[in-house]
Amino acid sequence: MEDAKAALNAALDAGITFIDTADVYGDGRSEKIIAEVLNQRGGERPFVATKLGRRLSPHVAEGYNAENLNAFIDRSRENLQTDTLDLVQLHCPPTEVYYNPDVFAVMDEMVAAGKIRHYGVSVEKVEEGPEGAGVSKRLVNSADL
């Protein structure tokens, strides 16, 4: 863990302004390490993106429901020690998720509630990019960051 903290501190010292993580990286430890380092440093914080959905077992479209999405977001907020997450991306969801407006309605509700600022989709296949890009005005293409 000390190596991870040292690497993150070195990256921040070098001027990085964007950190990418996910709730499954080290079962949340990555998010906790990021929070610890940022809190110790104080000052201006970089933009932190996290991802959710891969904790589902099985990883199926039906798992992308309001209850699970809220739980994942709240867990990441706790891990990252912040009230509002900068960016939450659905972590390579099953293709059917792109066509389910209920999923994105929940994400819009999270924005309205102040739990997240932006949301998007992290895709595995290039051909899924356009599907993900069409779901919401708040969607962020991680390739653009």
C-alpha positions as CSV (number, residue, x, y, z in Angstrom):
1,M,0.0,0.0,0.0
2,E,2.9,2.4,0.7
3,D,4.1,1.9,-2.9
4,A,0.7,2.9,-4.2
5,K,0.6,6.0,-2.0
6,A,4.2,6.9,-3.1
7,A,3.3,6.4,-6.8
8,L,0.1,8.6,-6.5
9,N,2.0,11.3,-4.6
10,A,4.7,11.3,-7.3
11,A,2.0,11.6,-10.1
12,L,0.3,14.4,-8.2
13,D,3.7,16.2,-7.7
14,A,4.2,15.9,-11.5
15,G,0.9,17.7,-12.1
16,I,-1.7,15.1,-13.0
17,T,-5.2,16.4,-12.8
18,F,-7.2,13.2,-13.6
19,I,-7.3,10.0,-11.6
20,D,-9.1,6.9,-12.9
21,T,-10.2,4.1,-10.5
22,A,-13.0,1.6,-10.0
23,D,-14.8,0.0,-7.1
24,V,-13.4,-3.4,-8.0
25,Y,-9.7,-2.3,-8.0
26,G,-8.5,-4.0,-4.9
27,D,-12.2,-4.4,-3.8
28,G,-12.4,-0.7,-3.0
29,R,-8.8,-0.3,-1.7
30,S,-7.8,1.8,-4.6
31,E,-10.5,4.3,-3.9
32,K,-9.6,4.4,-0.2
33,I,-5.9,5.0,-1.0
34,I,-6.8,7.8,-3.3
35,A,-8.9,9.4,-0.6
36,E,-6.2,9.0,2.0
37,V,-3.5,10.6,-0.2
38,L,-5.8,13.5,-1.3
39,N,-6.9,14.2,2.2
40,Q,-3.3,14.2,3.5
41,R,-2.2,16.6,0.7
42,G,-5.1,19.0,1.0
43,G,-5.4,21.8,-1.5
44,E,-6.8,21.5,-5.0
45,R,-8.1,18.1,-5.8
46,P,-7.7,16.4,-9.2
47,F,-10.8,15.2,-11.1
48,V,-11.5,11.6,-9.9
49,A,-13.3,9.1,-12.1
50,T,-14.5,5.8,-10.7
51,K,-16.4,2.9,-12.3
52,L,-19.2,0.6,-11.0
53,G,-21.1,-2.5,-12.0
54,R,-18.4,-5.2,-12.1
55,R,-19.1,-6.2,-8.5
56,L,-22.3,-7.8,-9.8
57,S,-22.3,-11.5,-9.7
58,P,-23.4,-12.6,-12.2
59,H,-22.6,-9.5,-14.3
60,V,-25.9,-9.2,-16.1
61,A,-28.0,-6.3,-17.3
62,E,-30.7,-6.9,-14.7
63,G,-28.2,-6.0,-12.0
64,Y,-28.0,-2.4,-13.2
65,N,-31.1,-1.4,-11.2
66,A,-31.8,1.5,-8.9
67,E,-31.0,-0.4,-5.7
68,N,-27.6,-1.7,-6.9
69,L,-26.6,1.5,-8.6
70,N,-27.4,3.5,-5.4
71,A,-25.4,1.1,-3.3
72,F,-22.4,1.1,-5.6
73,I,-22.4,4.9,-5.7
74,D,-22.8,5.3,-1.9
75,R,-19.9,2.8,-1.4
76,S,-17.6,4.7,-3.7
77,R,-18.6,8.0,-2.0
78,E,-17.7,6.5,1.3
79,N,-14.4,5.0,0.0
80,L,-13.4,8.2,-1.7
81,Q,-14.5,10.3,1.3
82,T,-16.6,12.7,-0.7
83,D,-20.2,13.8,-0.9
84,T,-20.2,14.1,-4.7
85,L,-18.3,11.9,-7.1
86,D,-16.8,13.8,-10.1
87,L,-17.5,11.0,-12.6
88,V,-19.1,7.6,-12.4
89,Q,-18.8,5.2,-15.3
90,L,-20.7,2.0,-15.8
91,H,-17.9,-0.5,-16.0
92,C,-18.1,-2.3,-19.3
93,P,-21.8,-3.2,-18.8
94,P,-23.7,-5.8,-20.8
95,T,-24.8,-4.3,-24.1
96,E,-28.5,-4.5,-23.1
97,V,-27.8,-1.8,-20.5
98,Y,-27.3,0.8,-23.3
99,Y,-30.9,0.3,-24.3
100,N,-32.4,0.5,-20.9
101,P,-33.6,4.1,-20.2
102,D,-34.3,3.2,-16.6
103,V,-30.6,2.8,-15.9
104,F,-29.8,6.3,-17.1
105,A,-32.9,7.8,-15.4
106,V,-31.3,6.5,-12.1
107,M,-28.0,8.1,-13.0
108,D,-29.8,11.4,-13.8
109,E,-31.5,11.2,-10.3
110,M,-28.0,10.8,-8.8
111,V,-26.9,13.9,-10.5
112,A,-30.0,15.8,-9.4
113,A,-29.4,14.5,-5.8
114,G,-25.8,15.8,-5.9
115,K,-24.3,12.4,-5.4
116,I,-22.4,12.5,-8.8
117,R,-21.5,15.4,-11.2
118,H,-21.2,13.4,-14.4
119,Y,-21.7,9.8,-15.6
120,G,-20.7,7.8,-18.5
121,V,-19.9,4.3,-19.8
122,S,-16.6,2.6,-20.0
123,V,-16.8,0.3,-23.0
124,E,-14.9,-2.9,-23.9
125,K,-15.7,-2.8,-27.6
126,V,-15.3,0.1,-29.9
127,E,-18.6,-0.5,-31.5
128,E,-20.3,0.1,-28.2
129,G,-19.0,3.7,-28.0
130,P,-21.7,5.3,-30.1
131,E,-24.4,3.4,-28.2
132,G,-23.1,4.7,-24.9
133,A,-22.6,8.2,-26.3
134,G,-26.3,8.6,-27.1
135,V,-27.7,7.9,-23.7
136,S,-27.4,11.3,-21.9
137,K,-26.2,14.8,-22.2
138,R,-24.2,14.2,-19.0
139,L,-22.4,11.3,-20.5
140,V,-18.6,11.6,-20.6
141,N,-16.4,9.7,-23.1
142,S,-13.4,8.7,-21.1
143,A,-11.3,9.0,-24.2
144,D,-12.1,12.7,-24.3
145,L,-10.6,13.2,-20.8
